[in-house]
Amino acid sequence: MLNFPKSDPNYKEDFTDFSAFSLIKKREHHRLLSKILLGTSISLIVLLFLPWTQSITSNGYVTTLKPNQRPQTIQSPIPGKIEKWYIQEGDYVKKGDTLLHITEIKSEYFDPKLVERTNEQLESKTSSVSSYNEKINSIRNQLIAVKKERVLKLKQTRNKLKQANLKTVSDSITLEASKINLKIAKRQYNRTLNLYEDGLKSRLDLETKESKLQETQAKLISQENKLLTSQNEVLNAEMEINRIEASYDDKISKLEGEISTSNSSKFNAISEVSKLENSLSNYSIREGMLYIKAPQNGYINRAIINGIGETFKAGQKLVTIMPSDFEIAVETFVNPIDLPLLNIGDHVQVQFDGWPAIVFSGWPNATYGTYGGKIVAIENFISPNGKYRILLAPDIKDNHEWPEALRVGSGARTIALLDDVPIWYELWRKLNGFPPNFYKSGENTTQSKVNTKAKSKAK
């Protein structure tokens, strides 16, 4: 322990006599360390003000741009039993190539000649329709003949009625003449009777006039009978017209009823023909479904149902196929908080599994091994994993084309580049959990300016 004199405040101890102090005083390392710490502090402060590119990173996988180019499963629209396989896994098939043959398991389709028998029934029913058509044409010809005969009969009877009317007029005129003759005969008889009583006429003259009077009366009665007969003939002609009309109306109604019945039978036959045509078409199409064919060019991935004689239900998956012609794309998912920062057409960097890359998310210019892509679709509804689905296509502006050896389903990591900020701001944002800066791409900014100008002009 050092003993300092308390009486002298200006007293200074001499440490040179101590060996430890001599060792410390002679060392220069502490100065170098101070310089290093100072330089490091200054470098860190400068580093905090360097630019940093904000980004949104997400994981996804390789897919195809169009839905019809993605892996698909082949199903059978009808239930059946596997009879024979024509392919094996890994085979390349063309559109329309037969993959496997199946057989029916429903009893109503067991008949091997089902299509032929249905076709025979269809031909029979078609002939029946033709027969009904011929029958209807025959009845219509009869109807036309009956109508013509009705017209002629009515014309003939009306002529008879006209003759009877004319005869009635003639007899009535003759009757009036007979009445006049009777009056004349009566006057002559009375005159002769007066002259006979006066002695101026002989009895022979009187009897002659009397005979003439009786003869005129007889003619009058006979003419009245003729007139009644003529009137009776008129009534008979009118009754004959009514009878003919009723008779032919009955015949026409019967023929029209037969036509209606034949038409009804014909329509029933046509309905059965349509049903048989439908059944024949269905049976023919179903017969073609017994051979499962490739919907497009591609490679057989996996047979889901194996073996021979194994049964399956309608719509059950049988085999998977990967189309050979496809446009590659990347499907990735982003958090809902980052979704407003992305727009269709934005540039995105993609890192594929199996392709080495050196990634500096804050300095994209120093990144190596990534490939350029652009956003072509943004899903409007959240996915089951709680994120939004983004679809990326190769960016033609990028100088590096995507690898040809990429396979659908392989993993991918995407980096969407956003705004440039200082490093200290990015660290502060990360510590506070704030989202990246919202910004609009050049295309969207230009479009918004155009819309703003258009609105101002409209005002």
Phi, psi and omega in degrees: 000138181277140179249102179268136178291131184277343185282328185253110182287339181267014183285135178235133182276143178264111182268358182298339180281349180269132182292323181296319179294325179295321180293319182289320184292329182278344183279140180251003187291327184294332177291318178297318180297320179297319179295319180296314180297320178295317179295321179295318180297316179297319180297318179296320179295317178296320181298325181296337182261003176288153180288145180223129181271118177290152183209162174241115180258144178205163180249148179202205180208163181283134177220197178244158184287323183252145182298326183285355180259000182272160178304139182224159176257146180255126180245166174254128180289350180234151175288155181187191180228135181290125181255319183200140175261139178248357183225170172223165184298136182095350181289148172266129181235152176258163179299127180095352177293142180282128180265315179202161180247132179239164178235162183285151175237359176263136187295330183288352180243013183289330185300120180291339180253030183299318181293318180295316182293320178295324177295321177296317177298321179296317178297321179296314180293325177296320176296322178298320177297319178297320179297317178297321177298317178296319179297317180296319178297320178297315180295322178296323176296318176299319181297318178297318180296318181295320179295320176296316179298321178298318180297315181294317180298316180295322179295317179297316182291324178294325174297317177298319178297319179296318177299319181294321178296318178296320179295323178296319178295318179297316180293324179293322177294316178298322179295318178297321177296321178296322177296319178295317178299323180295319178298317180297317181297322180294317181294319179295320179295318181293321179295316180295323179296318179295318179292325178294319180292328177279353178085014181269340179237151181275168179293328179297319178296322180295314181294326179296317179293324179294319178296320179296323179295315180295321179296320179294321177297319179296320179296322179297316180295318179298320180292325176297319177298317179297319179297317178297321178297319180294317178297322177296322178295324176298314178298318179298320179294318178296318178296324179294322177298314179297321181294317180297315179299315180295318182296314182286329173298320178296317178297316180296318179298320179296315180296318178295323175297320177295322177296317179296318179297317179295321177297318178299315178295324179295317180295323176297319178295321178297320178298318178293325177296317179298318179297317180293322177298319177297315179296318180297317178297316179297318181295321180294316178295319180296325178295324177289336179285352178288348176244110180281124185242159181287130180284339180198171179292137180176189182244138179284121181273303186205140174270117185282319176254129185248170171082180178245138179087001179282133182265160180209162180269167177293134180084359180285142183290133182250314185206151178251146182224141176250118180301144181276333179254114181207158174256121187288150177206173179234133176252120183228168184229136180239157178290151180301330181292335181266351185299319181295344182278350185252143178224155177296130182101351179293147179277139181222138174268137185237133174245122183264145175295133180096348177249111185297143181209149173248114189247126169241098187298330180277338179235083184299333180292334179271357181283142180225139175096005177259165183235148183276142176215167177225152182282125179247344180205139175234123182289139183268354180233141186292145181277166179301336180277006177083011180234171180257139184274133179238136179248127182246143176239159178301140179269115184292342179284342181283141183284340183260115177284151180294147182300139178287338182278003179297143179240143180297131179105345179288157185284158178208147177238129186246147179228111177265118183279136183241230186274159175264125181224164174291157182295322181298325179292321180295319178295318178298319179296318180296317181296327181268352178073027179278152177286164176297166180295136178279133178211165178245144179291169183300320181295315181293322179296315178299317181295320180295322177297317179299316179296321179297315177298319180297320180293319180296320177296320180297321178294000000 
